[in-house]
């Protein structure tokens, strides 16, 4: 089973006086190469918000680059080690979807 991981900035909180992006709301989605009975890939997501530090010189809001903001978010989370941990947690959720370790059941005589 191979998963693809997509990190995305959903929205930025900004200071309306100078457009400083004070925090980033992000989603990490894991998408499996295996599909369910409906033909849709198994997937799992995590959502978070990360406060951003005010730089000495602000970049114009329209010139912000998503990849740069994601790099800051991932670094503030704890770097590559934490990114791997998050992705492993999402992979575990997908594994649980594919091969559940628990089920809701009742005896057939009920």
C-alpha positions in Angstrom: 0.0 0.0 0.0 1.4 3.4 -1.0 0.0 6.7 0.1 0.3 10.2 -1.4 0.4 13.0 1.2 -0.9 16.5 0.3 -0.1 19.5 2.5 -2.4 22.5 1.8 -2.8 25.9 3.3 -6.6 26.4 3.6 -6.6 30.1 4.7 -4.4 32.7 6.5 -5.5 34.8 9.4 -4.3 38.4 8.6 -4.0 41.7 10.3 -6.2 44.0 8.3 -4.0 47.0 9.0 -1.0 45.7 7.2 -1.9 42.2 5.8 0.5 40.4 8.1 -0.4 36.7 8.0 -0.5 35.9 11.7 -1.5 32.2 11.4 -2.0 29.5 8.8 -4.8 27.0 8.8 -3.6 23.8 7.1 -4.8 20.3 6.1 -2.7 17.2 5.5 -4.4 14.5 3.5 -3.2 11.0 2.9 -4.6 9.3 -0.2 -4.1 5.5 -0.6 -3.5 3.8 -3.9 -6.2 1.3 -2.8 -9.8 1.9 -3.4 -13.0 1.0 -1.5 -16.0 -0.9 -2.9 -17.3 2.4 -4.4 -14.0 2.8 -6.3 -12.9 5.8 -4.2 -9.4 5.9 -2.7 -9.1 5.4 1.0 -8.0 8.6 2.6 -7.6 10.4 5.9 -6.9 14.0 6.8 -5.7 16.1 9.7 -6.3 19.9 10.2 -4.4 22.4 12.2 -3.5 26.0 12.8 0.0 27.4 13.3 0.9 30.9 14.5 3.4 32.6 12.3 6.1 35.0 13.4 6.1 38.5 12.3 9.1 39.1 10.0 11.2 42.3 10.1 10.0 43.1 6.6 6.6 42.0 5.5 6.1 40.3 2.1 3.2 41.8 0.2 0.2 39.5 0.9 -0.4 38.8 -2.8 3.3 37.7 -3.2 3.1 35.1 -0.4 4.0 31.6 -1.7 2.0 28.6 -0.3 5.1 26.4 -0.4 7.0 28.9 1.7 4.2 29.1 4.3 4.0 25.3 4.4 7.7 25.1 5.0 7.3 27.4 8.0 4.4 25.5 9.3 6.2 22.2 9.0 9.4 23.6 10.7 7.3 25.0 13.5 5.6 21.7 14.0 9.0 20.1 14.6 10.5 19.5 11.2 10.8 16.4 9.2 10.4 14.1 12.2 7.0 15.6 13.1 5.9 15.6 9.4 6.7 11.9 9.2 4.9 11.3 12.5 1.7 13.0 11.2 1.9 11.1 7.9 2.4 7.8 9.8 -0.7 8.5 11.9 -2.7 9.2 8.8 -1.4 6.0 7.2 -2.4 4.0 10.3 -6.0 5.4 10.0 -6.1 4.3 6.3 -4.8 0.8 7.3 -7.6 0.7 9.9 -10.2 1.6 7.2 -8.9 -1.2 4.9 -8.5 -3.8 7.6 -10.5 -2.8 10.7 -9.4 -4.1 14.0 -12.8 -3.5 15.6 -16.4 -3.8 14.4 -19.9 -3.0 15.7 -21.8 -6.3 16.0 -24.5 -8.1 17.9 -25.3 -11.8 18.1 -27.6 -13.0 15.3 -30.1 -14.3 17.8 -30.9 -10.8 19.1 
